[in-house]
């Protein structure tokens, strides 16, 4: 498993990542965050249709070590959730930037993306 931060992915200081395509943001947690959590055993996802506010808690991830709130890095309506995580929460550990994504949000305030960290900025923030 690589700790490489993919190009084109923005990060919140709270370690959530965002990949935007056609006004829809896919959200997950970073490799760094899943590594700090250790083995993820449960993920509670927001309901489809829920309206999220940037910076507000919207999901929970539990590991063998702790439970942590996940904060939405953007505002908007949840349009999809990764149902695979209900049966296979370990995908968050094995593929945090791919199969381990959490939810998708139709952006209501795209300008919020300007406040997120570019890959190089995030790498510096976590000491890479």
Helices and strands as residue ranges (DSSP letters): E 10-11, E 16-21, E 24-29, H 31-37, E 40-44, E 51-52, E 57-63, E 67-71, E 76-81, H 84-87, H 91-94, E 103-107, G 110-115, H 119-125
